[in-house]
Amino acid sequence: MKSSIVIVGAGPYGLSIAAHLTQWGLPFRIFGKKLDTWQSHMPAGMLLKSDGFASSLFDAENKGSLGDYCDHNDIDYHDTDTPVGLDLFNKYAKEFQRKFVPQLEERTVDSLDYADGGFLLTLDNGEMLRASAVIMAVGITHFDAIPEVLRNLAPSLRSHSYAHHDLGGFAGRDVTVVGGGSSAVDLATLLSEAQARVRLIHRGNHLRFFSEPKRGPRSLWQRLRHPSSGLGPGLRSWLCETFPSLFRFLPGNARLAIAKRHLGPKTAWIMKTRFAAGVEALLSQRVEWAVETDGRVELGLRHADGTQSVARTDHVIAATGYAVDLGRLGFMAPGLRSAIRTHANMPVLTGKFETSVRGLYFVGPAAVDSFGPLMRFMVGAKYAAPVVAKHVAAGFARSEKFHEALQS
Ligand SMILES: Cc1cc2nc3c(=O)[nH]c(=O)nc-3n(C[C@H](O)[C@H](O)[C@H](O)COP(=O)(O)OP(=O)(O)OC[C@H]3O[C@@H](n4cnc5c(N)ncnc54)[C@H](O)[C@@H]3O)c2cc1C
């Protein structure tokens, strides 16, 4: 058991931090199923919400962008005008991992606890290791949110959108998607295109789509009014991308409100006609109860005008998003979890992404309360990766000097 730096998670954040540490020559280990969220938990055929230029992983020398990959492989690419397909993104990201993080170990961390001023981890093969720093890059893996009203249905009758990648098994079945965000609209559309009969239930009275981006150069006024950013054009998005380090100084309620509302439930413009062609949208309706009847599901719906109706379906999918809650990280020892200062169940982080437990870091969606909506998107790794890698590297250098001094 040797002490080292450990990264938990092999999504865009974990891999970007690993690429930085490799290029700086620091010893570390990284665990996780590579790009698991993207390969197994997003619907096949999906188009990314992020523009091409904001759909990259990051290495310290900026040599591994999606644009470079497309260039080398003669693949049609545009920073903003060509939507990026999930399949292309996965091929690119796997190539990034092979090139920059070949040492990835596709293991799950089964437990994480304190030990002797550092951390003790157990892997799914039984190996135990000590670490002086642990970077948690677990993404959305543990945080799927299923509404209370659907929870008592059998898992064969209800699932979360996180459970689905290949939608072929739903062909010919009646499926109900609950939710009104882009996950819900994308999934419902792709299910209908996979020959399922699909309805979508949303409590709001309309679905929100981005407007089609104007192609070609933008005028100076447009660029000032709606500056370009990795979160899409707009002053607020630009502020989120440019000043993530200031977000944690806002009052707690304001942080929560911004994280919830900014870039909330909008869907890519390109899905609008495809959605309308195949999905029945039940708007201004909420699910009040759900029961199993003869192997199917009955959903009691309450309409905004107070009337009620019942929908019958073979399967309900909650496309109701993700809610970060450290309490759901079952592999972290309760003592360690409770030592982490939190706000609204999310870790409170320093400007270097460190928790109140020294040496323990969180990046990605779990860092939203401290660094804002940028952290919900992979482009946030461009900011997070060098900050975390530098801080961890400095800590590592200090401990090496300390050990050398002890030995001399
Ligand atoms: C339907 C959908 C569409 C999206 N589209 C976009 C988009 O177009 N653009 C964009 O920027 N963002 C998009 N997002 C958000 C996206 O999920 C995040 O940007 C991104 O995945 C965050 O990267 P990450 O590295 O933090 O986490 P993830 O990609 O979720 O990776 C987490 C990693 O942690 C690993 N892990 C978890 N627990 C353990 C453990 N105990 N031991 C070992 N490994 C573990 C997992 O296996 C996985 O490898 C989308 C999300 C959804 C749900």
The ligand as an SDF file (V2000), in Angstrom:
LIG
                    3D

 53 58  0  0  0  0  0  0  0  0999 V2000
  -28.6440   13.3070  -21.2920 C   0  0  0  0  0  0  0  0  0  0  0  0
  -27.4960   14.2040  -20.9600 C   0  0  0  0  0  0  0  0  0  0  0  0
  -26.9030   14.9910  -21.9450 C   0  0  0  0  0  0  0  0  0  0  0  0
  -25.8180   15.8170  -21.6450 C   0  0  0  0  0  0  0  0  0  0  0  0
  -25.2580   16.5620  -22.6340 N   0  0  0  0  0  0  0  0  0  0  0  0
  -24.1760   17.3260  -22.3690 C   0  0  0  0  0  0  0  0  0  0  0  0
  -23.5230   18.0640  -23.3950 C   0  0  0  0  0  0  0  0  0  0  0  0
  -23.9440   18.0700  -24.5410 O   0  0  0  0  0  0  0  0  0  0  0  0
  -22.4080   18.7880  -23.0760 N   0  0  0  0  0  0  0  0  0  0  0  0
  -21.9010   18.8110  -21.7990 C   0  0  0  0  0  0  0  0  0  0  0  0
  -20.8790   19.4620  -21.5750 O   0  0  0  0  0  0  0  0  0  0  0  0
  -22.5270   18.1580  -20.8090 N   0  0  0  0  0  0  0  0  0  0  0  0
  -23.6270   17.4040  -21.0510 C   0  0  0  0  0  0  0  0  0  0  0  0
  -24.2350   16.7080  -20.0520 N   0  0  0  0  0  0  0  0  0  0  0  0
  -23.6990   16.8150  -18.6890 C   0  0  0  0  0  0  0  0  0  0  0  0
  -22.5690   15.7690  -18.4990 C   0  0  0  0  0  0  0  0  0  0  0  0
  -23.0620   14.6830  -17.7990 O   0  0  0  0  0  0  0  0  0  0  0  0
  -21.4100   16.3940  -17.7980 C   0  0  0  0  0  0  0  0  0  0  0  0
  -20.9070   17.4790  -18.5560 O   0  0  0  0  0  0  0  0  0  0  0  0
  -20.2000   15.4720  -17.6800 C   0  0  0  0  0  0  0  0  0  0  0  0
  -20.5340   14.1180  -17.7790 O   0  0  0  0  0  0  0  0  0  0  0  0
  -19.5120   15.7380  -16.4260 C   0  0  0  0  0  0  0  0  0  0  0  0
  -18.3230   15.0000  -16.4820 O   0  0  0  0  0  0  0  0  0  0  0  0
  -17.7690   14.2780  -15.1990 P   0  0  0  0  0  0  0  0  0  0  0  0
  -16.3980   13.8140  -15.5350 O   0  0  0  0  0  0  0  0  0  0  0  0
  -17.9490   15.1510  -14.0200 O   0  0  0  0  0  0  0  0  0  0  0  0
  -18.7520   13.0290  -14.9290 O   0  0  0  0  0  0  0  0  0  0  0  0
  -19.2490   11.7690  -15.7130 P   0  0  0  0  0  0  0  0  0  0  0  0
  -19.0750   11.8930  -17.1690 O   0  0  0  0  0  0  0  0  0  0  0  0
  -20.6100   11.4920  -15.1830 O   0  0  0  0  0  0  0  0  0  0  0  0
  -18.2390   10.6350  -15.2390 O   0  0  0  0  0  0  0  0  0  0  0  0
  -18.2420   10.1220  -13.9280 C   0  0  0  0  0  0  0  0  0  0  0  0
  -17.2710    8.9740  -13.8350 C   0  0  0  0  0  0  0  0  0  0  0  0
  -17.1660    8.5840  -12.4780 O   0  0  0  0  0  0  0  0  0  0  0  0
  -17.1290    7.1720  -12.4070 C   0  0  0  0  0  0  0  0  0  0  0  0
  -17.4470    6.7470  -11.0480 N   0  0  0  0  0  0  0  0  0  0  0  0
  -18.5040    7.0990  -10.2790 C   0  0  0  0  0  0  0  0  0  0  0  0
  -18.4140    6.4830   -9.0660 N   0  0  0  0  0  0  0  0  0  0  0  0
  -17.2640    5.7650   -9.0780 C   0  0  0  0  0  0  0  0  0  0  0  0
  -16.6260    4.8940   -8.1430 C   0  0  0  0  0  0  0  0  0  0  0  0
  -17.1330    4.6580   -6.9280 N   0  0  0  0  0  0  0  0  0  0  0  0
  -15.4540    4.3210   -8.5100 N   0  0  0  0  0  0  0  0  0  0  0  0
  -14.9090    4.5360   -9.7350 C   0  0  0  0  0  0  0  0  0  0  0  0
  -15.4770    5.3430  -10.6470 N   0  0  0  0  0  0  0  0  0  0  0  0
  -16.6450    5.9360  -10.3270 C   0  0  0  0  0  0  0  0  0  0  0  0
  -18.0720    6.7460  -13.4920 C   0  0  0  0  0  0  0  0  0  0  0  0
  -17.9170    5.4020  -13.8520 O   0  0  0  0  0  0  0  0  0  0  0  0
  -17.6650    7.7200  -14.6000 C   0  0  0  0  0  0  0  0  0  0  0  0
  -16.5460    7.2040  -15.2700 O   0  0  0  0  0  0  0  0  0  0  0  0
  -25.3300   15.8710  -20.3190 C   0  0  0  0  0  0  0  0  0  0  0  0
  -25.9210   15.0880  -19.3230 C   0  0  0  0  0  0  0  0  0  0  0  0
  -26.9930   14.2640  -19.6260 C   0  0  0  0  0  0  0  0  0  0  0  0
  -27.6120   13.4520  -18.5460 C   0  0  0  0  0  0  0  0  0  0  0  0
  1  2  1  0
  2  3  1  0
  2 52  2  0
  3  4  2  0
  4  5  1  0
  4 50  1  0
  5  6  2  0
  6  7  1  0
  6 13  1  0
  7  8  2  0
  7  9  1  0
  9 10  1  0
 10 11  2  0
 10 12  1  0
 12 13  2  0
 13 14  1  0
 14 15  1  0
 14 50  1  0
 15 16  1  0
 16 17  1  0
 16 18  1  0
 18 19  1  0
 18 20  1  0
 20 21  1  0
 20 22  1  0
 22 23  1  0
 23 24  1  0
 24 25  2  0
 24 26  1  0
 24 27  1  0
 27 28  1  0
 28 29  2  0
 28 30  1  0
 28 31  1  0
 31 32  1  0
 32 33  1  0
 33 34  1  0
 33 48  1  0
 34 35  1  0
 35 36  1  0
 35 46  1  0
 36 37  1  0
 36 45  1  0
 37 38  2  0
 38 39  1  0
 39 40  1  0
 39 45  2  0
 40 41  1  0
 40 42  2  0
 42 43  1  0
 43 44  2  0
 44 45  1  0
 46 47  1  0
 46 48  1  0
 48 49  1  0
 50 51  2  0
 51 52  1  0
 52 53  1  0
M  END
$$$$
